[in-house]
Every structure is written in C-alpha cells, then in structure tokens.
Amino acid sequence: MAVIKIAGATVNQTPLDWEGNFSRILLAIQQAKLKQVEILCFPELAISGYGSEDLFLSYWYPQKALGQLEKLIPHCDDITVAVGLPIRIQDKVYNTVAIVENAKLKGIVAKQFLAIDGVHYEFRWFTPWLAHEVIEFEFLGKKVPFGDLTFYYKSIHYGFEICEDAWRGSSRPGYRLHDRKVDLIFNPSASHFAMKKTVERRELIEFSSQAFDSYYCYVNLLGNEAGRMIFDGEILLGKSGKLLARNQLLSFQDFEVLAFELEDKEQGIAPIQAKEWEFVQASALGLFDYLRKSKSKGFVLSLSGGADSSTIAVLVAEMVRRGVAELGIKGFVKKLGIEFSPESEDIEKDLVGALLTTAYQGTKNSSADTFKSAKTLAESLGAKFHSWTIDEEVDSYTEKIETAIGRKLTWEQDDITLQNIQARSRSPIIWMLANLNNALLLSTSNRSEGDVGYATMDGDTSGSISPIAAVDKHFILHWLQWAEKNLDRPGLTFVNSLTPTAELRPLERTQTDEKDLMPYSVIVEIERLAIRDRRSPVDVFLILKEELQIDVSVLKDYIKKFFRLWSRNQWKRERLAPAFHLDEFNVDPKTWYRFPILSGGYAEELEQLDQI
C-alpha cells in the first residue's frame, strides 16, 4: 500500500452563514494543499452546519448547500476532498458526504444510521440510507453514484462511516467495509462535547482500526455552532488497535488541519485532559462563540458571591485568558468584533473589564460575607463591579399586595412568596444594565436546581444564556475548589469558604440550600438513576440503599422529595434560557429529557416505595 498523506479538517461553522462556512472550508483546503495532503476529510454537514434544525426540511436549504458544493469543486484541484452536506431527493433528505477528486465529483455517500438519543433528533430531518444500495444522482447535467460507496486513490481503497454509523455495534457499516477490503475508513462527525467523551471516542477508534484491519480517521466539528451543543474539533487516527494521532480539543481558531502520513507509527498524540480542564475549556469556547455569533458586546452577571454566579464569572475570565493565549489580543478582539483599548499594563484584566459587568444586588437578608466574596472576586478578575440594594423595590411590591389582600405578609405564612419576590425584584434592573451594554445577561441556575425547581422563575433563571444549567451543583462546588488552585484564581478564596445559600430568608433563620433540599451529593446520585438511567423510584431506592450510607427512612424521604419536586417543576425547565450541553446528560427538554408538564407526579410509584 502506498504511503500517502491524509488529513482531517475541523471547522467552526454556523447555520445560514453561507459565506463564512464556505470561506473556512476553502482556507482549510488551501492549508491542506500547502501541507501536501492528498485526501482531506471535513466533518459531517460541514457545508450547512449540523445545527440547522428544521431548515433541513425545507426545499431551498439543501438546494443552497448543493450550490455551495458546486462553488467548492473548482478549488479541489490536485487534492481529494470529502465534505458533508444535506441533499434532498424528491421528498426525502439525506445526510451525505460528497467526495471530490481533482475538481471532479466522484460520488456521494449517504449516512445509514441516524442519531435519535439525547440531544439528537436526526429522524425528524433525514432518511437513513440502505446498505448496499447505490443510485445515480444528477448533478450539473451528469450522473453521479450516490449511496453506499467506496473509493480508490492510488492503491488506497477507502470508505466512510458517518458519525452515528460507527456506534451501531455489529450492524455498523464498518463490518461491510471490512468485507470489501478497504484500507482506510473516514468518520466525519458532528459529535457533541461531553466531559470525558473523548475517552469513548479513543476506544472506538482503537477498536475499529483493530476489528476492520484498517486505518481509521475520525474528524469532528468545532465550536458552539448554533447555541446549545459545543463541538470539540477532535481529530483522531488509529491503526491496528493503536492510536497514532490526536489533536488538542476545543480550539478558538476558525479551523484546524491535522495532517499525517498513512503509516503505522505515532504522529503526535495530545494528552487527554482531566474533567475539570475540559469543563473550563468547553465553557470558555462556548461563551466566546455565543458572544461573537450573537453579535453582542459583552456579558452582564448578577454576582451574588455564591458558587453559581462565581463559577460563571471565572468562566468568562477564562474565556479571555484562553482566547487571548491562542489568538493573541488583536485576533481575539477582531473575532469578537469589539473595540478595545487597554487602560493598564494588565491587558487581560482590562479585557475582562470590557466584556464582563457584574452587580451585587443586596437586601436586608444579604450578609456582609457574600458582598465581600462578590466584590473580591470581581476585582481579582478585572470585571466591572456595581453594588446596590433592592429593599425599596421589594417593599413596594409587598406593600401593594398587602393592600390588595388586606393583610400583612409573614414568614410563617408566606415564606415562598417572600423569598421569590426578592429574587424576581433583581431581574428588571440587571436586564436594564444588559440592554444598556448591548450585552448578554448570564443566568446562574445549575442542573441540580433544575431537577427540583430550586430556582426562581424570572429571578435567577432570567437571562439570555445559562452556561451551567447542564452541570450539577456537586461538581460545581468541587470545581471551584479546584479552580482556585489550578487556575490561579485567589479571588475564589471567600467564595469557597461560604456555605451555599439563597439568602432570601432573614439571616437569623440560617437558610442553606442543602437544608432546604437535601445534600447535593445525594441529588446527583438520585438524578443519575432517575433521569439519566430512567429508573423508577423503587429501583432508585434499591440501588442507593446499597451504595449510600444513609438511614433507609431518610433515603426514602429524599427520593420522594426529588420525584415530587421534579414532576412539579417541569414548567420551569421548559422556560430555562439556552444552556450548553457539557455533561453526559442534562435536563433541558429541548435537548435531552422530555417530560410532561402536567402529570400524576409519581403518586403510585411513591406509594410502592412506602411498602418496601
């Protein structure tokens, strides 16, 4: 077999950004040519963007993508390029890869298995292709083979598995490609980021290259393409059960071309980072892309001094730190489309100050500790910091209601009402600040709060984007301790010394989150079984009573509380701001877990729990 040079090209694309998408693909092709690459593979649906949603169902959108392919073909002279796009044939749309060799379209491969789990709804848009089936597709007046195809280049016989194709066990196309004696399999993918998912991919590439006795090249999309899903831009090459090449994930660049010789030797393997590093890098890139693609000028954050808002403040600062390190100050500012003039020698802090405005919105129930925590953190990061109280607004709302109902509100009788009005009173003024700055308001709720509804609608859920809504509070508390040391963020010292609390009740009532709910470490174990694994209350109890050292009656109460609060608060989850998918699962009904807004609330199932 001839030694040739191949490459994977990851690109950061955006639906409907036809000119930008085309330009990034073209620049990647040009760079590949400079590296003397002979076969270049782009990710799944690179021409249109994977996150095009119901645009795929229209007649004009796949046709427009096909027009982009026509424009691209003349630029593919002296190279073979595989690039993904949607193609409509009569009333069906197919997820395909077009193979262009030396400026001629050689054929089009169609995806055989569609992703329909978790964040994916591909069956809504696409039709799966049948194995072994090949038809003729008319393109620019010529007949082109379309379907289940393989190709030859020099002495190399190569084929494709498109993303989900590779995850279908013994049914996957790779086995049939092996029977056809291919030497090389490309996997163009649009695989969403999740912490530690790269470990699964590495295992897939190692297994595939061994089982199919071939080289296996995986190429993923890059960046926060369309709002919720983040793609990590991973490129992998394997052979004979060994990983030969791997790039570093989550680049701030528009594209990256990773080239390698088709030889059975290691050619640069970037290390797999710890979960904590993955979280900060993915969040930083997600925020950067969301900011620039929404054409906003910065972020506004209601900074309480607690864990959630402090985590988000650090993530914005890390967005600046990591983006500047990779792109340089000029490149970073240019990509954001903002004007920036440093005011001191600490340019990174100045840039954080230009992009992040925070406000501490205290009440008579707020403590000096949380004010100090918020102020210290904001100053250490370089963020703009404002401080005001909202007691006047809270009192005004309360007095009007008291007049209307003819009685005074009391903590004994009206606890939730009095808590919620404080949280909601913070929303209008922080929205004003966001509007004045042409900025995105950052919502601060986390996944654990989403589970049990421990978040105030139109309060801490207010915002344009909710960066940590898909991450559990137990992880966040751990990450903050890690970040203080490993990210050199001394401003987190006061944050990490505080017990999580909403600070909505009078201080003498010593409110804490875990006293209101249950330990966060227990919530994460219950949700793992109940939501991720979709188990019943009884199953959850039987498993956790063996895993957790908790009194049986207390554990039952925790489980009952979780399921009751979960079913009662679906309406809140339906209204959460868009959130990044960062973990193996989330509770956003638009991207992972659908649940009825109205239900019987597990009444019979929880009765069965009492009978055990």
Disulfide bonds with the S-S distance in Angstrom:
none
